Each structure stands twice: as C-alpha cells, then as structure tokens.
Amino acid sequence: MPRPDPELDAGRPVHEVLAGLGEPVRQLVVANHILFAGRWDDLAEDIRRRQAGRPYLFKLDLALDAPLAWIGRLRDYEAARGERLAAAIPA
C-alpha cells in the first residue's frame, strides 16, 4: 500500500498545498501551466528529452534534484483532487 504524501495530501485544498510547497516546486507548477497548458506528460517528456541530449521545447532552470518524480507526485495529487494546482496561482 503506498504511503500517503503529507505535502500533497488530496484532502487539502489546492491553495493550501501550493502555498506549502517549496519555491522550486511552485515554479514547476507555474511552468507547466504557462508553457504546457497544464499537461504534465508534455512537461515530463520535454525534461526527459533535455536530459537525453535530444531536442526539447523549453530550457527550464529547475532547482530540483528529481523533477520527474515531482511531476508524478503533482499529477497524482491533481488526479486525486480533481482540480489543478495552477488554479491557486495568484493572478
């Protein structure tokens, strides 16, 4: 049975979760929203392509050790919650 993720508890509202994430993870949410229209799979593919030395769409300066792992966690939270984290991004 998977362990619950305290940072991304689907019982917590998106604004609360987003506010509690570190700045690099919030930047990942914003980049996904702005550059990839909220499509986590497209962002993950772009990062994988860059890591493999293949052509990619956007050069992102992510201060994360494991951006692909974070993408999976964020995608899972959004799926469980039924809403996007980007909904809590201040305008």
Secondary structure, 3 states (H helix, E strand, C coil): CCCCCCCCCCCCCHHHHHHHCCHHHHHHHHHHHHHHCCCHHHHHHHHHHHHCCCCCCCCCCCCCCCHHHHHHHHHHHHHHHCCCHHHHCCC
